[in-house]
Amino acid sequence: MAETTPSYKNEKIGSVVSSKMAKTIVVEVIRRVPHPLYKRIISKRRKFYAHDEQGEAKVGDVVRIIECRPLSKLKRWQLKEIVRKAVQVTTDLSAIGIQATPEKRPSKKKR
């Protein structure tokens, strides 16, 4: 049997909702819990700011983050690995043979 070292740090898996900041990503973690009174399963969301040193995570990626020492006012998590990459959609219309034309705005009416 393979020996694995126990992880003492808290780990969470979530999807990246923002990667606009330098070396920082925002990860949304969804957990499903029963309502205390009605016992219906509901989804609760929480956002975590995580440190991404190489800037490799993009919006839509599913990532694993681990708890670390405070790095800033909001960052207490660090990117461990990218579990699944998001599908990147290109907006290059010339590749499929469509020519982009600018939209014409309606002129303002004088009153």
N, C-alpha and C positions, 0 to 999 in steps of 0.2 A: 504494500500500500504506500502511496506517495505521501511524504510528509509535507504539510504546508504550514508555513509560519502563521500564527494567529495574528489578525489585524486588530490592534488595539484602538486604532483611530476610527472615527465615525465615517462611513462611506455612504454616498447617495448617488442614485442614477437619475438623470433628468435630461431634458432637451434644452439646447441653447436658444434663448429668445433674443439676445442682443450680443453683438461682438464689436460694437462701435468704439469702445474705449481702448486705450493703449494697454495691452497685456492684461485685460480684464474681460471676462465674459459673465453674462447673467444667465443662470441656469434655473429653469422652472421644474420643480419636483412635485409630482402629483401622487398623493396617497389616498387610498380608499378606506374609509372608516364608517362603521355603522352609527347612525344617529342615536344619541343617548336615550331618547324617549320613544321614537317611532321605529327604530331598528332598521331603517332603510339605509342602504349603502350610498354614501355620498362621496364626491371627490373633493379633496381639499388641496389647494395649490399654495406653494411657497416659493419665493424667489431667493436665490443665493448668489452672491457676488463671489466669483472664483478667479484666482490668478492663473493666467495662461502665458507662460514665459515666451514661447515661440510664436504665439498668435496663430496656432494651427486650427483651432475650433471655429466653425462658421455657424451661422444661424440655421437651425433645423437639425444639427448633429445631436446624436444621443451620446452623452458623456458620463463618465464616472468621476466624481469629485471626492476628495478626502479632506477632513478637518485639519487645520494647521494653526500656527500661532497667528495673532492678529497682524495683518500686513498693512491695513489702513483702517479708516473709520468703519467701513462696511465689509471689507474682505477678510474672511476667516476660513476660506476654503481654497483648495488648490486642485487644478486639473490633474487627474491621474492618467486617464486614457480616454480615447475616443472609441466608444463601443460601436457606433454605426454612423457612417457619413451620410449627410443629406444629399439628395439628388440635386445637382446644379443645373438650372435651366438657363440656356443662353438666349439673349434677346437679339441676336444677330439675324435680322430679317433677310439680308442679302444672301445668306447661306442657303435659304430655301426658295429663293427666287422672288421674294416680295420686295417691292421698292417702298421705302418709308416716305410718306408725304406729311408735311406739317398740317396740323388741324387749323381750319379757318375759324377765327373767332367772330361772332356776330358783332356788327358795329353797334355802338351805343346810340340810342335814339335821343334826339334833342327834345327837351320838354318845353 
